[in-house]
Amino acid sequence: MSSSNSRPTRSRARAAKQVRADAPRSEQEPPEPLVDPELDVEDLVDLQPEEVPDDARAWASLSALDQEQRRAELQSRLGAYLRSGRARVVLTDNVYSMVTIKRGDGVSTFRVHHMFADAPARVIRALAQYADQQSRDAATLLRDFIDANDDQVRQRDSPRPVTVDVEGRHHNLQEIFDRLNATYFDGAIRARITWGSRSKRKRSRDSIKLGSYTLEDELIRIHPVLDAADVPAFFVEWVVYHEMLHEVHDMPIVDGRRVYHTAEFRRAEAQFERYAEAVMWERTHLVKLLER
């Protein structure tokens, strides 16, 4: 389970050996080295429900022509520092990924947040250095720049409209959510909750995301495979409880990656009354869920 992304992703081969069945594989393993050929510095900014920052408003108010001019200027600046190939720049207003660099066919494509349009020369040089050399010093400078300018990351004025489906055939998510909110959170969790899409599965799968929490939408989605007579209520409650925890626990950046499940988070999830039973149930029934 993870914020904005999703809950556990596990393969059939690992199902029998998986004891802690509540974290994506990528979050259990050590972070990938920064010398990876593709930089993906993710900065999931935990913005509180305040007004959209002035810098973000200013960018949104620019005409398409002005935005293109700033993109072209940044592309030219990057090209001056790039040692090999040519630069291609795509400016984004992405809330999650601030910088992504991919190389191919003699072109380095920089998908960067618009905060980089006005970046000083040392930051532009660091972008080029990372594309050329995967420099750790350059990656550190980029992270520092992102952290210093996170007020430019725009959030929605309000969570986007979503059709909420809580009344399942066997489990009512709203009733579960309300009970957990009162028991564990003193009614403080604001997120909405819904079953995910109930479209028929078109092919076999070897992984499944049982739940997710999307920060900017304040929305918890639960996979409909859990809406079954043979899935005990305490396990659905466990999945919902895990996703609710994401609203109240920090998600720090470590080595350029957002850590969704900190030690504090793990201690909090262990407070679930039937924690051990829920983990064991998932471990022993994962294959059955994958086959649905």
C-alpha positions as semicolon CSV with decimal commas, in nm:
position;residue;x (nm);y (nm);z (nm)
1;M;0,000;0,000;0,000
2;S;0,133;0,339;-0,083
3;S;0,033;0,694;-0,125
4;S;-0,068;0,801;-0,472
5;N;0,074;0,487;-0,608
6;S;-0,078;0,183;-0,453
7;R;-0,086;-0,099;-0,204
8;P;0,116;-0,423;-0,217
9;T;0,247;-0,546;-0,548
10;R;0,364;-0,906;-0,523
11;S;0,433;-1,193;-0,759
12;R;0,308;-1,550;-0,738
13;A;0,663;-1,674;-0,689
14;R;0,708;-1,458;-0,380
15;A;0,360;-1,507;-0,235
16;A;0,452;-1,812;-0,029
17;K;0,760;-1,645;0,120
18;Q;0,608;-1,302;0,182
19;V;0,550;-1,249;0,552
20;R;0,497;-0,873;0,560
21;A;0,245;-0,840;0,278
22;D;0,188;-0,468;0,294
23;A;0,458;-0,285;0,095
24;P;0,545;-0,268;-0,275
25;R;0,863;-0,453;-0,363
26;S;1,036;-0,130;-0,466
27;E;0,986;0,009;-0,116
28;Q;1,121;-0,301;0,057
29;E;1,448;-0,310;-0,137
30;P;1,726;-0,049;-0,097
31;P;1,689;0,261;-0,317
32;E;1,840;0,227;-0,662
33;P;2,180;0,394;-0,699
34;L;2,183;0,748;-0,827
35;V;2,413;0,643;-1,109
36;D;2,121;0,481;-1,288
37;P;2,121;0,596;-1,654
38;E;1,777;0,750;-1,607
39;L;1,727;1,009;-1,338
40;D;1,387;1,008;-1,179
41;V;1,399;1,248;-0,887
42;E;1,051;1,218;-0,740
43;D;0,933;1,487;-0,502
44;L;0,587;1,404;-0,378
45;V;0,507;1,728;-0,199
46;D;0,263;1,689;0,087
47;L;0,082;2,019;0,033
48;Q;-0,175;2,112;0,291
49;P;-0,516;2,242;0,179
50;E;-0,410;2,602;0,136
51;E;-0,434;2,841;-0,157
52;V;-0,242;2,757;-0,473
53;P;0,104;2,918;-0,441
54;D;0,153;3,247;-0,625
55;D;0,434;3,106;-0,841
56;A;0,211;2,819;-0,953
57;R;-0,070;3,063;-1,032
58;A;0,172;3,277;-1,232
59;W;0,279;2,980;-1,444
60;A;-0,079;2,870;-1,506
61;S;-0,170;3,222;-1,616
62;L;0,100;3,235;-1,884
63;S;-0,016;3,203;-2,241
64;A;0,082;2,897;-2,442
65;L;0,319;3,118;-2,642
66;D;0,495;3,244;-2,327
67;Q;0,524;2,893;-2,187
68;E;0,674;2,773;-2,515
69;Q;0,922;3,060;-2,515
70;R;1,041;2,970;-2,166
71;R;1,066;2,604;-2,262
72;A;1,276;2,690;-2,566
73;E;1,503;2,914;-2,358
74;L;1,561;2,638;-2,104
75;Q;1,630;2,390;-2,383
76;S;1,891;2,627;-2,529
77;R;2,054;2,679;-2,188
78;L;2,071;2,305;-2,124
79;G;2,212;2,242;-2,471
80;A;2,502;2,475;-2,396
81;Y;2,612;2,254;-2,105
82;L;2,531;1,911;-2,248
83;R;2,844;1,728;-2,363
84;S;2,685;1,465;-2,582
85;G;2,377;1,470;-2,803
86;R;2,118;1,742;-2,801
87;A;1,869;1,849;-2,539
88;R;1,493;1,822;-2,563
89;V;1,289;1,987;-2,288
90;V;0,932;1,921;-2,180
91;L;0,801;2,150;-1,905
92;T;0,539;2,002;-1,674
93;D;0,316;2,101;-1,386
94;N;0,349;1,754;-1,236
95;V;0,288;1,721;-0,862
96;Y;0,492;1,402;-0,828
97;S;0,791;1,378;-1,059
98;M;0,997;1,696;-1,071
99;V;1,275;1,569;-1,298
100;T;1,299;1,279;-1,539
101;I;1,587;1,244;-1,784
102;K;1,588;0,982;-2,058
103;R;1,843;0,930;-2,333
104;G;1,809;0,773;-2,675
105;D;1,899;0,829;-3,040
106;G;2,140;1,107;-2,953
107;V;1,876;1,303;-2,762
108;S;1,850;1,367;-2,388
109;T;1,486;1,436;-2,304
110;F;1,439;1,641;-1,988
111;R;1,087;1,629;-1,844
112;V;1,114;1,890;-1,572
113;H;0,879;2,093;-1,356
114;H;0,837;2,452;-1,470
115;M;1,030;2,569;-1,161
116;F;1,343;2,492;-1,365
117;A;1,254;2,754;-1,627
118;D;1,404;3,023;-1,400
119;A;1,674;2,809;-1,241
120;P;2,020;2,961;-1,197
121;A;2,309;2,848;-1,415
122;R;2,448;2,609;-1,151
123;V;2,120;2,415;-1,148
124;I;2,100;2,400;-1,527
125;R;2,459;2,280;-1,533
126;A;2,371;2,013;-1,274
127;L;2,087;1,886;-1,496
128;A;2,330;1,852;-1,784
129;Q;2,596;1,691;-1,566
130;Y;2,351;1,432;-1,443
131;A;2,243;1,349;-1,796
132;D;2,608;1,315;-1,903
133;Q;2,772;1,160;-1,598
134;Q;2,502;1,061;-1,345
135;S;2,693;1,276;-1,096
136;R;2,594;1,230;-0,731
137;D;2,688;1,590;-0,656
138;A;2,460;1,705;-0,936
139;A;2,174;1,490;-0,801
140;T;2,218;1,640;-0,454
141;L;2,209;1,992;-0,593
142;L;1,892;1,911;-0,788
143;R;1,720;1,775;-0,478
144;D;1,818;2,083;-0,281
145;F;1,678;2,307;-0,555
146;I;1,349;2,112;-0,560
147;D;1,317;2,130;-0,181
148;A;1,384;2,504;-0,186
149;N;1,119;2,566;-0,452
150;D;0,843;2,329;-0,352
151;D;0,606;2,624;-0,313
152;Q;0,582;2,624;-0,692
153;V;0,428;2,278;-0,699
154;R;0,063;2,337;-0,769
155;Q;-0,217;2,151;-0,603
156;R;-0,574;2,145;-0,717
157;D;-0,804;2,408;-0,570
158;S;-1,008;2,115;-0,442
159;P;-1,008;1,737;-0,484
160;R;-1,136;1,639;-0,826
161;P;-1,488;1,499;-0,850
162;V;-1,498;1,121;-0,825
163;T;-1,793;0,886;-0,841
164;V;-1,789;0,719;-0,501
165;D;-1,900;0,355;-0,480
166;V;-1,905;0,231;-0,120
167;E;-2,191;-0,019;-0,109
168;G;-2,036;-0,353;-0,198
169;R;-2,210;-0,683;-0,235
170;H;-2,050;-0,809;0,085
171;H;-1,867;-0,515;0,246
172;N;-1,974;-0,154;0,290
173;L;-1,661;0,059;0,272
174;Q;-1,815;0,369;0,427
175;E;-1,926;0,176;0,733
176;I;-1,578;0,027;0,767
177;F;-1,413;0,366;0,717
178;D;-1,636;0,540;0,972
179;R;-1,578;0,268;1,231
180;L;-1,200;0,281;1,187
181;N;-1,197;0,660;1,184
182;A;-1,374;0,671;1,518
183;T;-1,170;0,390;1,674
184;Y;-0,818;0,478;1,565
185;F;-0,817;0,839;1,442
186;D;-1,071;1,026;1,658
187;G;-1,266;1,106;1,340
188;A;-0,978;1,313;1,195
189;I;-0,938;1,138;0,857
190;R;-1,092;1,345;0,578
191;A;-1,035;1,114;0,281
192;R;-1,317;0,977;0,073
193;I;-1,329;0,605;0,002
194;T;-1,455;0,399;-0,290
195;W;-1,430;0,060;-0,453
196;G;-1,208;0,060;-0,759
197;S;-1,329;-0,015;-1,109
198;R;-1,532;-0,334;-1,133
199;S;-1,448;-0,398;-1,498
200;K;-1,382;-0,761;-1,583
201;R;-1,022;-0,879;-1,583
202;K;-0,906;-0,937;-1,941
203;R;-0,595;-1,143;-1,871
204;S;-0,420;-1,330;-1,594
205;R;-0,212;-1,128;-1,352
206;D;0,083;-1,195;-1,127
207;S;0,047;-0,886;-0,910
208;I;-0,239;-0,694;-0,755
209;K;-0,285;-0,360;-0,580
210;L;-0,535;-0,408;-0,302
211;G;-0,561;-0,044;-0,203
212;S;-0,427;0,303;-0,272
213;Y;-0,434;0,653;-0,126
214;T;-0,413;0,952;-0,360
215;L;-0,288;1,258;-0,178
216;E;-0,415;1,539;-0,400
217;D;-0,759;1,380;-0,437
218;E;-0,784;1,274;-0,071
219;L;-0,918;0,945;-0,201
220;I;-0,880;0,584;-0,092
221;R;-0,952;0,315;-0,351
222;I;-1,001;-0,049;-0,256
223;H;-0,971;-0,330;-0,510
224;P;-1,309;-0,496;-0,577
225;V;-1,160;-0,846;-0,548
226;L;-1,195;-0,788;-0,174
227;D;-1,572;-0,751;-0,207
228;A;-1,630;-1,124;-0,178
229;A;-1,802;-1,354;0,068
230;D;-1,480;-1,545;0,145
231;V;-1,281;-1,229;0,226
232;P;-1,322;-1,165;0,598
233;A;-1,431;-0,821;0,714
234;F;-1,123;-0,784;0,934
235;F;-0,897;-0,811;0,628
236;V;-1,088;-0,544;0,435
237;E;-1,064;-0,331;0,750
238;W;-0,690;-0,389;0,758
239;V;-0,643;-0,270;0,400
240;V;-0,859;0,038;0,463
241;Y;-0,676;0,113;0,789
242;H;-0,339;0,100;0,614
243;E;-0,451;0,350;0,351
244;M;-0,599;0,582;0,615
245;L;-0,260;0,597;0,787
246;H;-0,112;0,770;0,481
247;E;-0,315;1,082;0,555
248;V;-0,149;1,137;0,892
249;H;0,209;1,014;0,844
250;D;0,495;1,202;0,682
251;M;0,652;1,070;0,363
252;P;1,015;1,192;0,367
253;I;1,255;1,187;0,073
254;V;1,552;0,953;0,122
255;D;1,815;0,924;-0,151
256;G;1,584;1,100;-0,392
257;R;1,290;0,869;-0,333
258;R;0,976;0,919;-0,134
259;V;0,953;0,678;0,162
260;Y;0,588;0,595;0,214
261;H;0,630;0,348;0,499
262;T;0,857;0,490;0,767
263;A;0,939;0,320;1,096
264;E;0,674;0,537;1,260
265;F;0,421;0,426;0,997
266;R;0,505;0,060;1,060
267;R;0,457;0,103;1,433
268;A;0,119;0,266;1,373
269;E;-0,005;-0,009;1,142
270;A;0,093;-0,268;1,400
271;Q;-0,162;-0,106;1,632
272;F;-0,442;-0,256;1,423
273;E;-0,621;-0,496;1,656
274;R;-0,600;-0,794;1,420
275;Y;-0,274;-0,699;1,254
276;A;-0,096;-1,036;1,274
277;E;-0,409;-1,222;1,165
278;A;-0,458;-0,991;0,867
279;V;-0,096;-1,028;0,751
280;M;-0,119;-1,406;0,777
281;W;-0,452;-1,415;0,592
282;E;-0,303;-1,219;0,304
283;R;0,003;-1,438;0,295
284;T;-0,203;-1,755;0,266
285;H;-0,473;-1,624;0,029
286;L;-0,278;-1,401;-0,210
287;V;-0,270;-1,658;-0,491
288;K;-0,650;-1,691;-0,474
289;L;-0,689;-1,313;-0,503
290;L;-0,452;-1,305;-0,802
291;E;-0,666;-1,561;-0,984
292;R;-0,988;-1,358;-0,960
